Amino acid sequence: MAYISLYRKYRPQTLEEVVGQEHITHTLSNAVKQSKISHAYLFCGPRGTGKTSVAKILAKVVNCKDAPTPTPCNKCDACNQINNGSFLDVLEIDAASNRGIDEIRDLREKVHFSPTEGHMKVYIIDEVHMLTPEAFNALLKTLEEPPSHVIFVLATTEPHKVLPTILSRCQRFDFKRILTSDMVTRLLFVAKTEDIKVEETALPLIARHAQGSLRDALGTLDQLASFTGKNIKAQDVITLLGMSDRELLFDVVEILGKEDVASAFECIEKLVVSGRDPKQFAKDLIEYVRALFVIKNSEMASEIINATPEVFAKMEAQATRFQNTELMRFLDVLSIAHGQMRWNPDARLVLEMTLVKLTRPETDLSMEGLSRRVEKIEGLVEGQEIKTVKMRTESSNVEKTVEPVSIKEKKKIEHTHIKSQNEHKKSEDAEKKRSGKSDDVDLKSKDAKEKKEDKEIKRQKLDTAGGSTDSDRVKRAWPIILDKVKKKKISTYALLLECQPVGIEDSKLTLKFNQKAGFHKSEIEKVQNLELVRESLEEVLGFKIRINCVLDTGGEPIQAEAEKEDDKVLDSENIIELVQRDFDAEITEESDLGKE
Amino acid sequence: MIIASWKDILGQAEAVNKLKHFISSGKLNHAYLFMGPQSVGKHTTAKVLACAINCEAKGCGKCSCCVKITRETHPDVIQVAPEGNFITIGQIREVQREVSRKPFEMDSKVYIIDEVEKMTAEAANALLKVLEEPPDGVVFILITSNLEGVLPTIVSRCYQIYFRPIAIDVIIDEIVRRYEVDKDRAELVAKISRGIFGNAIEMLNSERRLKRREFVLCLAEKLKRLDALGLANEANCLTSEVGNYIGELKLKQEIELVEVEEIVANRAHAARFKKRLIEKQKRERGKEEFRAFEDILDIFSSWYRDVLIITGCLNEDLLMNTDCVEKIRIFGKGFSLQKAQGALEIIQETKRMLRFNINRQLALEVMLFKLQEAV
């Protein structure tokens, strides 16, 4: 049983060897140089970042034969004895098993004895968070003013469990998670010394999986070395750690994007048949989606995410296909599922339900699911023209024509007539959804096609249907046209406010200006303004049209025929009808007033 | 059946190969963590590994050493398991005391700690130091089915060995080989087992579970047509079935108790021993009852899961209940993904509630009513 695992073998023996904790090693070695060593230290930080190792090095620093020195020799008796744990004056106490007040009382009694061999007595109290409150309190006085030959080093992963009165008596050093790059350098060093061949891409995988803990990383390296006979490839890492490779994850996210339930089920089946753990898979998927999220939102993504350039490019392309909210929803649902898998032994079922939720937002009744559905509808509305239903007054035929209306313009004219359009729009969305295929990308291209077709249809109609219907359209689209003009030139817009379109005759649009707006009329008739209005008209209506400006003379208005008819002298019946309509009135009594 | 060699471990080729490698290359670490679902062979593998460490022929399965280990009587293979609901700090302290003593027979000692996630926080922390740097020749094998419940500082000190659900094909082959049943039946059992071999065997051998399954599937099918009274009746049937089972178990346990009492009657600590046994039996009954209810819910979810599959992708190869494909197909007509998902969520929620101290019959009834409403 001579074999010692790498993480024990390669414990750092000097301050320089400690990886990724420069802020601590620097401070300590400077303190030693200036002989300002404190009597109590608290080392805290996540597992495998070097707390206990630094504590042991510190013991050597003060007990080496030429102590105090920031670079202990590791050759003298004291150093050697400390290294194999037999030095009498370095007491490594496991606070987790000696956690009671009695053990601390024992410590207090012995603390006053001078060191037997070395210069200083070093108490390393590991896992100090497990001391009972009584024990902590018993330690307080000693910790504050220990004899001059004593140094306390407390080490813990959970500093929040340590009493504040203890914290304030110690110099606190927070160990950071070790950076992937630092870890890779160290792993490379160990691999070289141990004569292990490692593929270049394998090391970042190991480092990333270790999540900042060098012990984990070295453990993995050790296992890999004996598993593969000292020739490690990236694929071995993936197998050993049970990580799902990126290819598979890429495919699954593709499936989610395509909302393809059937493939999702088949994918899980494959996963389970091959003996993969659904829980581990969920975890990997979370990490992958997070990576997509980072890639989408950070410019430094290539530094944060560990991936070969090809894989990274692929992921980048994939990330652009999803929206942030969508990725967030994936993460939310997956995290909940991962939490559920903790207590639910049937991880496969949970995974299946989750993928159904992700592929089909309509089965996800959470806020995120609903918002995704709303977003989809919004996307459809924005990407597509709004189809209007046009009622032909002459015949009761319903004819569809299309006005290109963007979402912002839509809001402006909401009150006038868009409501009916919207309803129509919604029902169409629903139809689309029912028919299943609703890939965003597909839709957009489809929209573009529809747009073209619609325009053609419109042109044909212009030829056949003649003026009257077009003038209706111009009137309805007038607010949109105004808006277009407003965007282009606000002064022209102001001029246009004084006029109303009345109708189209001989493919000429007549604009009627208010009686007192002669100035406006003459301004509009200037070439640049006229050109601008014509442009906007063409954009909205889809065909070219000339403009004829007239002034409202008050007496005999120049109007389209249809309107003229309306303006005919109203007889009594019409008056009643109008009153009823405008005032919501009812006829309660009829009497013959007209003849009186 | 005594299992003492690598080849008897079913469907865990990856874990077995890895461990064999460690043994043959002489690079045995001092701490391993076996993790994976329940009853897929973790404990068996731990014992086989202990044999390989202790036996001169590296796990022959025949020598006295191996036999002792499989019978759990070897003095240098020490097993630690929860006493009551937890592994206590007392148990770990005992490990710490014992660990530095020399082994009795060969030159190594193996500690197998089962259900590591059930260690109390104190116990887990107390284990840390000895787990990181144990004396020479000591190997720790930690076993867990719930990695999240284990302290990260413990996990980081061990080499992790993953155990996975066993591939369905392997289970089918093994069942056919071992029990000589026809392939269809083996396939059904294997698929229902979700890759847990223990489940499959139980399903195959226990008449009771098969009947329960039939009953539940039948109930799931006719659920919509039942009125409130009928529904309550069915729920009652289910609970009383579980009750009967537990009753029978209790009877068996009482007989065992009497037998044991006779044996230990004249020895010291007889009363204490008896008390412990009674407590253990009570725990066992509680566990069985829980498992029975969970089983009922699992059968329910298997039904709706199949409905989900059939509405979602129409691929009948993926179904779990391979014996009632036709029924599921009919049931699935007019069913939407949403509905099936809703039903599954109701069942999962009930399953979660089951872990707490609730009235189980009531929970079952509530679930049935909710299901009826949802579908």
Contacts between the chains, C-beta under 8 A, distances in Angstrom:
chain1	res1	chain2	res2	distance
A	1	B	28	7.1
A	1	B	107	6.9
A	1	B	108	6.1
A	1	B	136	5.2
A	1	B	137	4.5
A	3	B	26	6.1
A	3	B	27	5.0
A	3	B	28	6.1
A	3	B	29	7.8
A	5	B	29	5.0
A	5	B	30	6.8
A	5	B	159	7.8
A	8	B	132	7.8
A	8	B	133	6.7
A	46	B	152	7.8
A	47	B	152	5.6
A	47	B	153	4.6
A	47	B	156	4.5
A	48	B	156	5.2
A	85	B	133	8.0
A	94	B	126	7.3
A	94	B	128	7.4
A	94	B	129	4.0
A	94	B	130	7.8
A	96	B	122	7.2
A	96	B	125	3.5
A	96	B	126	4.5
A	96	B	127	7.8
A	96	B	128	5.9
A	96	B	129	6.9
A	97	B	89	7.6
A	97	B	92	7.3
A	97	B	93	6.3
A	97	B	96	6.0
A	97	B	125	8.0
A	97	B	126	4.1
A	97	B	129	7.1
A	99	B	122	7.3
A	99	B	126	7.9
A	126	B	128	7.8
A	126	B	129	6.3
A	127	B	125	5.3
A	127	B	128	5.8
A	127	B	129	7.1
A	129	B	125	7.8
A	130	B	121	7.8
A	130	B	122	6.6
A	130	B	125	4.5
A	130	B	126	7.5
A	157	B	152	8.0
A	157	B	153	5.7
A	213	B	156	5.5
A	215	B	156	5.3
A	215	B	157	7.2
A	216	B	156	4.9
A	219	B	29	7.9
A	219	B	156	7.3
A	219	B	158	7.9
A	219	B	159	5.9
A	222	B	27	7.5
A	222	B	29	7.2
A	222	B	159	7.5
A	223	B	18	7.3
A	223	B	29	7.8
A	223	B	159	5.4
A	225	B	27	7.8
A	226	B	21	5.8
A	226	B	22	5.8
A	226	B	25	4.9
A	226	B	27	4.2
A	227	B	18	5.7
A	227	B	21	5.4
A	229	B	25	7.9
A	239	B	14	7.2
A	240	B	18	7.6
A	242	B	162	4.8
A	242	B	164	7.9
A	261	B	312	4.1
A	261	B	313	5.8
A	261	B	337	6.9
A	262	B	312	6.2
A	262	B	313	3.0
A	262	B	314	7.1
A	262	B	315	6.6
A	263	B	313	7.7
A	264	B	312	7.9
A	265	B	309	5.7
A	265	B	312	6.0
A	265	B	313	4.9
A	265	B	315	6.8
A	265	B	318	5.6
A	266	B	313	7.0
A	266	B	315	6.7
A	266	B	318	7.1
A	269	B	317	7.8
A	269	B	318	5.2
A	272	B	165	6.7
A	272	B	168	7.8
A	272	B	195	6.6
A	273	B	167	5.8
A	273	B	168	6.1
A	273	B	169	7.5
A	274	B	167	7.1
A	275	B	11	7.2
A	275	B	14	7.7
A	275	B	164	4.3
A	275	B	165	6.5
A	275	B	166	7.0
A	275	B	167	5.0
A	275	B	195	7.6
A	276	B	164	6.7
A	277	B	36	7.3
A	277	B	162	6.8
A	277	B	164	5.6
A	277	B	165	7.4
A	280	B	162	7.7
A	340	B	348	7.3
A	340	B	352	7.9
A	342	B	146	6.8
A	342	B	148	5.0
A	342	B	149	7.9
A	343	B	352	6.6
A	343	B	355	6.3
A	344	B	348	6.9
A	344	B	351	6.7
A	344	B	352	7.4
A	345	B	37	6.4
A	345	B	38	6.8
A	345	B	145	7.8
A	346	B	194	6.5
A	346	B	298	6.5
A	346	B	301	7.1
A	347	B	37	7.9
A	348	B	165	8.0
A	348	B	194	6.2
A	349	B	301	5.8
A	349	B	305	5.8
A	349	B	344	7.3
A	349	B	348	7.8
A	350	B	348	7.5
A	352	B	305	6.5
A	352	B	308	7.2
A	352	B	309	7.9
A	353	B	308	7.8
A	353	B	341	6.4
A	353	B	344	5.5
A	353	B	345	7.3
A	353	B	348	7.5
A	356	B	308	6.6
A	356	B	312	6.6
A	356	B	337	6.3
A	356	B	341	5.7
A	357	B	341	7.0
A	360	B	337	5.7
A	360	B	338	7.9
A	362	B	337	7.8
A	362	B	338	6.1
A	363	B	337	5.3
A	363	B	338	4.8
A	363	B	341	4.3
A	363	B	342	7.9
